[in-house]
């Protein structure tokens, strides 16, 4: 039982360290042209059941948004 607890603690600490490293590299970057926000919003709209070009405006083709909608 003690070995399982120690293994879980190691797994959780590894996950926390990896998330901190990831966050420290991603969050310090500046959003230059805001493409990340546009793509997220398009994918979120599709995930909420809205239809591109009919319910909301898009300038690019919706392939990336349809791929990303599965993650939100």
Secondary structure, 3 states (H helix, E strand, C coil): CHHHHHHHHHHHHHHHHHHHHHHHHHCCCCCCCCHHHHHHHHHHHHHCCCCECCCECCCCCCHHHHHHHHHC
